[in-house]
C-alpha cells in the first residue's frame, strides 16, 4: 500500500466541468475568443504519458469561460515542437497535423452536429486525435481550430510534454504481475470497489474475481480498468467502469475482466493507494486515471486507453482475440 500526499496527486485531466481553470497556454494564440456571455474559450490536455516514436491517441478538452463545453463534431489540430527547458526552439518547428473527433463520456449525448456549446449536464467529452507520432522528446504545442456554432472559427492553444519512453506500462511491454484485490481478499469492500462505500457491497463482482497475476499465469487475455468510481477527479471513472462491466457480460469467452480500485483508504491522511494500482500507475509521487489495458494471452500489453475510449475500438480488439477454452 502506498500513502499519497494530497498535495502531490498529479491528475492531468481535471474535472471536465472545471477544465478552464486547469488549462495552460503555450503562447498567445491571437485575440481571446469569447462567447455570448463572455469568458475565453480554452483548450487543455486530456491525455497524458505521450512518448517518442509510437502512434498514440492525443485528447484535448475545450471549454468556454462560463462553464459550457465545446462538444460534438471534429476540430483541426496541428502540433509544433517547442524544444526543451534547456534548449527551447524559437520559432516552434511544425510537426504533424490531424483531425480530432469528439469522444463523449459514456451515458452523455453523442448525436448532435457540431462543434457546438453544451452544458456539462447535457454533454461531456473531449476531442481525440488518433495515430499521432512525435519524433522528439520535449515540449510540444497543440493549436486547435474549431468552427463553433454561435461563435464562428476559434483558435486555441495548449501544451504537452513528450517523453523519450513511456512512464506507464505501454503496448509491447510485459504486463506487471499484480496481485490486485479480489472478492476473496481480506480487505474492506470499498477497497475492492469504492462504490461499496455507498452501496454496502461490491456492485460488479464479475470484475473482482481475477488477479492480473493469475491471468498471466494461466495465459488468459485480460481487459483491466484502473479507476475509482466514487473519488474520480475527472468524473469519467464510473461511466467507463460500467462499460467494462457490460463488456464482461458480452465477451466472457474472449478475456477475463478486471477492475482495480485506486484507493485502499481514500479518507486517510494522506490517502492510501491499493498496491495493485500503485504498481501500474504511481510514478514520481503522482498518477492519472482512469486507464484501460488490454493484455494478450502471451502476457504482453496489446493496447491501452487513457481517460475515455471508444467502445467500438475496444470491442474490435476483444473480437480479434480467439475464444478461450472453458
Buried (B, 14 or more C-beta within 10 A) or exposed (E): BBEBEEEEBEBBBBBBBBBBEBBEBBEEBEEEBBBEEEBBBBBBBBBBBBBBEBEBBBBBBBBBBBBBBBBBBBBBBBBBBBBEEEEEBEEBBEBBBBEBBBBBBBEBBBEBEBBBBBEBEEBBBBBBBBEBEBEBBBBBBBBBBBBBBEBEEBBBBBBBBBEEEBBBBBBEBEBBBBEBBBBEBEBEBBBBBBBBBEEEEBBBEBBBBBBBBBBBEEEBBBBBBBBBBBBBBBBBBBBBBBBBBBBBEEBEEBBBBBBBBBBBBBEEEBBBBBBBBBBBBBBEEBBBBBBBBBBBBEBBBBBBBBBBBBEEEBBEBBEEBEEBEE
